Amino acid sequence: MMYPYIKNINHETVENLAELVAIQPGQIVSKTLAQNKAVSLTLFAFAKGEEISTHESSGDAMVQVLEGTGQFTVDGKEYVLNAGQVLVMPAQKPHAVYAKEDFKMLLTVVFPQKES
């Protein structure tokens, strides 16, 4: 694994995560901060009306809404999250994301590791 482990963000600098990714009309913008076999950290900016269709992950996915409001559907149940709120979407459960309005989030996925 190459250093730095966390990329696309200044080290030893106080940052506002929401300011590191910009809303673009008609798009979903993402910025990867870390990606390896154990964990993934990605910032997202969703324009109103954009969505990620239903899919599954092999790891537990935790979303933290940084700005705005996002709608998350997990195994058929809808959750509406506002800035400052988090939701864990368990591994292997189908989930989707919809932007009820412009919003930004941090996605953290922790993947299963083989027992030694």
Phi, psi and omega per residue, in radians:
M1 nan 2.349 -3.084
M2 -1.575 2.572 3.077
Y3 -1.598 2.511 0.105
P4 -1.381 2.638 3.136
Y5 -1.300 -0.616 3.036
I6 -1.879 2.163 -3.031
K7 -2.112 3.053 3.083
N8 1.042 0.422 3.066
I9 -2.632 2.466 -3.140
N10 -1.178 2.386 3.062
H11 -1.514 2.624 3.135
E12 0.937 0.645 3.118
T13 -2.402 2.341 3.074
V14 -1.280 2.210 -3.088
E15 -2.224 2.715 2.959
N16 -1.799 1.926 -3.053
L17 -0.964 -0.711 -3.098
A18 -1.096 -0.472 -3.127
E19 -1.435 -0.124 -3.105
L20 -1.497 -0.112 3.127
V21 -2.464 2.388 -3.034
A22 -1.917 2.497 3.026
I23 -1.201 2.311 3.062
Q24 -2.158 2.150 -3.109
P25 -0.881 2.304 3.081
G26 1.284 0.227 -3.063
Q27 -2.343 2.864 2.882
I28 -1.997 2.114 -3.136
V29 -1.861 2.375 3.111
S30 -2.280 2.635 3.071
K31 -2.389 2.018 -3.140
T32 -1.359 2.235 3.088
L33 -1.766 -0.527 3.090
A34 -2.774 2.513 3.118
Q35 -2.697 2.024 3.047
N36 -2.687 -2.995 -3.086
K37 -1.163 -0.368 -3.060
A38 -1.727 -0.616 -2.998
V39 -2.637 2.672 3.043
S40 -2.349 2.308 3.062
L41 -2.160 2.123 -3.109
T42 -2.430 2.292 3.006
L43 -1.546 2.445 3.102
F44 -2.261 2.524 2.977
A45 -2.216 2.060 -3.122
F46 -1.872 2.250 2.952
A47 -1.336 2.594 3.131
K48 -0.865 2.327 3.097
G49 1.565 -0.199 3.125
E50 -1.398 2.728 -3.112
E51 -2.674 2.764 2.945
I52 -1.952 2.084 -3.054
S53 -1.182 2.958 -3.074
T54 -1.009 2.291 3.129
H55 -2.702 3.063 3.097
E56 -2.209 2.786 3.096
S57 -2.245 2.607 3.093
S58 -1.384 -0.183 3.131
G59 -2.077 2.879 3.020
D60 -1.230 2.318 -3.114
A61 -2.001 2.151 3.107
M62 -1.950 2.175 3.073
V63 -1.833 2.405 3.049
Q64 -2.160 2.012 -3.136
V65 -1.367 2.220 -3.097
L66 -1.694 -0.633 3.132
E67 -2.602 2.567 3.028
G68 1.355 -2.745 -3.073
T69 -2.351 2.280 3.095
G70 -2.146 2.613 3.085
Q71 -1.935 2.240 -3.102
F72 -2.125 2.322 3.085
T73 -1.992 2.131 -3.119
V74 -2.163 2.031 3.114
D75 0.904 0.702 3.085
G76 1.538 -0.146 -3.138
K77 -1.774 2.317 -3.119
E78 -1.626 2.459 3.075
Y79 -2.281 2.332 3.062
V80 -1.937 2.114 -3.092
L81 -2.010 2.477 3.073
N82 -1.963 2.986 -3.125
A83 -0.870 2.315 3.119
G84 1.625 -0.156 -3.119
Q85 -1.719 2.661 3.134
V86 -2.247 2.733 3.091
L87 -2.553 2.344 3.042
V88 -1.753 2.206 3.098
M89 -1.837 1.911 -3.033
P90 -1.075 2.620 3.075
A91 -0.954 2.548 3.043
Q92 1.221 0.055 3.065
K93 -1.734 2.318 3.134
P94 -1.118 2.419 3.137
H95 -2.592 2.759 -3.125
A96 -2.541 2.815 -3.136
V97 -2.265 2.393 3.107
Y98 -2.389 2.370 3.140
A99 -1.576 1.746 3.067
K100 -1.143 -0.455 3.056
E101 -2.692 3.040 3.046
D102 -0.933 2.332 3.052
F103 -2.688 2.803 3.128
K104 -2.239 2.561 -3.128
M105 -2.590 2.768 2.968
L106 -1.896 2.199 3.095
L107 -1.860 2.179 3.053
T108 -2.062 2.132 3.094
V109 -2.042 2.223 3.084
V110 -1.913 2.081 -3.059
F111 -1.621 2.655 3.109
P112 -1.153 2.518 3.097
Q113 -2.052 2.544 3.108
K114 -1.176 2.383 3.070
E115 -1.236 2.449 -3.140
S116 -1.707 nan nan
